[in-house]
């Protein structure tokens, strides 16, 4: 084995003593496993081997990326959440030679809080901000990047504590609060509002965050905005245009209908025509029992009148849920495909048993089960 290969093997084996020997034998501290990989220092930084990184840096290993398309040692440590290695490399001058070909180091740190979520990722983000790290040329403001990356609220709070403006706007003028609202990120919305974001800020089309949230049926977001003082004017018209009756009541209406209200829409909403349900046969059987119980309790006339779903279809769906789920060919779950009308029927059965009629449910089922299953179904249908 030649000396450089000896060093590569020592680094990959995480063996500091072997690294010392290879360097003493004359191995190049910038050795690489192949022409298509980074240097051994990048490998050590990526794996978090602090002692080996120290040995390589002390031997003169370059702090730069081997090639522009490769990560630098510092960026590797940031991406993988190794704060001690980050500190070592920064102390040795890595920030001064860090290239911008792959975007700013701060952007990498923000992204790491989502791709590799761990406490060290937050500490690295805080450390870089303390050092004055900022956005690179052509990048959005860090707080905007964080919202667009859907990072955890903790990362957003760190940015705000280091001076980020909660009223920042994307390069096209869209306020950060509206970006979060459009994505249904109610946690980010709450953090921004708590930090002082204007709940009534508008985008270039004059739409508020509340209008965007209601148009996309993001109820948790709209609740956060209303509690923060968002003006319902304009949002109510959006709710009417999309026939969101529950939202209209929340906005203060005492009587709502399904009127045809023309509005300027900013979203295209999907209308599914079919669904694949995945689960275990026992759970499908419980769903079938719930549907059958609701159908039997209401009877044909009342079922049709209350749900708007055909009685015969409900009976069919109840049987299908019990008899037709099939094992997925390459997975451990079972599955069954329902049409939009069939899934609507299932949901109506849960609604009736949860809120309208009280019956004795089959053994093993109770009101808690019905409510929990309905909540989970509603969350997936949003």
C-alpha positions, 0 to 999 in steps of 0.5 A, a space after each residue: 500500500 502506498 503512503 497516500 493510500 495508507 493515510 486514506 485507509 487510516 482516516 476511513 478507519 478513524 484510527 488517529 495512530 495510523 494517521 500519525 504514522 502515515 503522515 510521518 511516512 510522508 503521506 500527503 495531507 491532501 490525499 483523496 480516496 479517488 479522483 472523484 472524492 474530497 480530501 481526507 480532511 473533508 472525510 474526517 470533517 464529515 464524519 466528525 473525527 476531531 482528533 484526525 481533523 486536527 492532525 491533518 490541519 496541523 500537517 498542512 492539509 488545505 482548508 479549501 474544497 478540492 474542486 469547486 463541485 466538492 464540499 470544503 471540509 468546513 461545509 462538510 462539518 456544518 452539513 453533518 452537525 459537527 460543531 467541534 470540527 467547525 470550531 477547529 476549522 474556523 479557528 484555523 482560518 477556514 472562513 477566510 478561504 471558503 468559496 461561494 460556488 455552492 452558496 453561503 455557509 449560512 444557507 448550508 447551516 439553515 438547510 442542515 437544521 432540516 436535513 439533519 435535525 439535531 441539537 448540534 445543527 442549531 448550535 452551529 447555526 448560532 455559532 456562525 451567526 455570532 461570527 457574522 455569517 450572512 447570505 451570499 450574493 443572489 441569495 434570499 435573506 436568511 429568514 426567507 430561506 428558512 421559511 422556504 426550507 420549512 425549517 423547525 421554529 427553533 431555527 427561525 427563532 435563532 435567526 430572529 434573535 440575531 437580528 432577522 426582520 420578521 417583516 422581511 420580503 422575498 426578492 419578488 416582494 412577497 412578505 415572509 409571513 405570507 410565504 409561511 401562510 401559503 405553505 400551511 406552516 402555522 408554527 412559522 407563522 406563529 413565531 413570526 407573529 410573536 416576533 412582530 410580523 405585521 398580521 395585515 401585511 399584503 403582497 403585490 396583489 393586495 392579498 393578506 396572509 389570512 386571505 392566502 391561508 383561507 384560500 388554501 384551507 389552512 385553518 391552523 394558520 388562519 386561526 393564528 392570524 386571527 388571534 394576532 389581529 388579522 383583519 377579516 375584511 377581504 378574507 371573508 369574500 375569499 371564504 365565500 368564493 371557495 364556499 368554505 362555510 366553517 371559515 365563514 362562521 369563524 369570521 363572524 357570519 351567522 348565516 352561510 350558504 353555497 353562493 356562487 361568489 366570483 373572486 380573484 383566485 391565487 391557487 389551483 386546488 386539486 379535486 381527487 377522484 380516487 384514493 389508495 388507503 393503506 393499513 392493516 386488515 384489522 383497521 380496515 375492518 374497524 372502518 367497515 364496522 363504523 360505516 355499517 353501524 352508521 348506515 344501520 342506525 340511520 336507515 335508508 331515508 335518513 342516511 340519504 337526507 343527512 349525508 347526501 350519499 346513496 344508502 346503497 353505496 354506503 352498504 357497498 363501501 362497508 363490505 368493501 372495507 372488510 372484504 377487499 383490502 389486498 396485500 401490497 406486492 412489495 410492502 407489508 401493508 394492505 391497500 384498497 382503492 376508493 373513489 372520491 364518493 366512497 371516501 366521502 361516504 366513509 367520512 360522513 359515517 364517522 361524522 354522524 357517529 362522532 357528532 350526530 347519533 349515539 349508538 352502541 358501537 361494536 366491541 373494541 370501538 368507542 367514541 374516542 376511536 371514532 373521534 381520533 380516526 376522524 381527526 386523522 382522516 380530516 388532517 390527511 384530506 386537507 
